[in-house]
Amino acid sequence: RLAQVEESARKAYQPISPQPKNLPNIIFIVVDALRADRMPDSEYQRQLLPKLREWEASSSTATHSGMHGACAESSCGLKALFSSRNLDEFVDEPITLQEVLKWNGYQIVMRLSGDHTNFYGLKEIYKSADSYADGTDRENKWYVNSDQFVIDAIHSLDLKSKKPLFLQLHLMSCHGLSEKHSIPSFVPAINHYRLSQEQKNKIKTEDQRQPYLNAYDNGVANVNSVIDQVLRGLKDRRLLENAIVVVTADHGEMLGERGEWGHSRSVWQPVLRVPFVLMRFGGSLRTNFTDYPVVSQIDIAPTILEEIGVPVPPVWTGIGLDFGHEASRQQREVRFQQHKHIGLIK
């Protein structure tokens, strides 16, 4: 039945008409496994993203550090993010943010570090792409999880179309399977992905845990460099003169809390909490959602559409943050799920 409702909504959707001439470009950056507590506005003792902070200072910006993911791994996190649905509401062919933007005149371009082609069929939710490449691209000279692929792609984008641009980027720098290109800032550093479960069980003290925190933080520092290079490249191509930039994550990462490491197995806060940064260049944001008490990553897509004045599909579960949803602000609850673990936050 959900699939039938989705298809009916797809057929009934009415794009904005006539199309405004000043729709902003949308640069949508998803950082795989980026924890919310590493963001510039957090109380973490290390400032790992100073370049992002500079970009925030040069734009009209809204941030939320308490956003909750719908699950704890990429396969469901990305689908929830772009289809604005909780896991129990998934359908095979959801209406996605990319699809709605294409209906409203956007060209859809994706450059994704990592394997989205073979990993749980993620590419299936990107059917609306006009131009697509991920880490498995045969012309990619870099390791599949290298963000240098994304940096290079910024300088080689073929953007002859006069349509507004939706550019989706996926970064892997702070994921345990990534390839780092910057000199490590924190040593000693050991990637916890290299450990057996028996070795992880022996990590009991903060001193023992520190080398693994260092390795993760080196990855976040690499994200700082990649985002800066990406945005500078886009600025040089004059793509930020009228643009919205989103920085978020598909899920977080456990770094030894409660004896857990990595993601996709638990639903503790470090793996569920994700960042959300919304920057507006060449104008001012209409929204300011810093005081919203309970938010989910499924709210990001409708927030973007309402920010640019595009109709939101009625079948989406998420809400546009701070766009007159006062009842939802007070009575909100969000759901999450990871395998047999199911929960509610309100």
Buried (B, 14 or more C-beta within 10 A) or exposed (E): EBEEEBBEBBEEBEEBEEEBEEBBBBBBBBBBBBBBBBBBBBEBEBEBBEBBBEBBEEBBBBBBBBBBBBBBBBBBBBBBBBBBBBBEBBBEBBBBBBBBBBBBBBBBBBBBBBBBBEBBEBBEBBEBBBBBBBBBBEEBEBBBBBBBBBBBBBEEBEBEEEBBBBBBBBBBBBBBBBBBBBEBBBEEBBBBEEBEEEEBEEBEEEEEBBBBBBBBBBBBBBBBBBBBBBBBBBBEEEBBEBBBBBBBBBBBBBBBBEEBBBBBBBBBBBBBBBBBBBBBBBBEBBBBBEEBEBBBBBBBBBBBBBBBEBBBBEBBBBBBBBBEBEEBBEEBEBBBBBEEEEEEBE
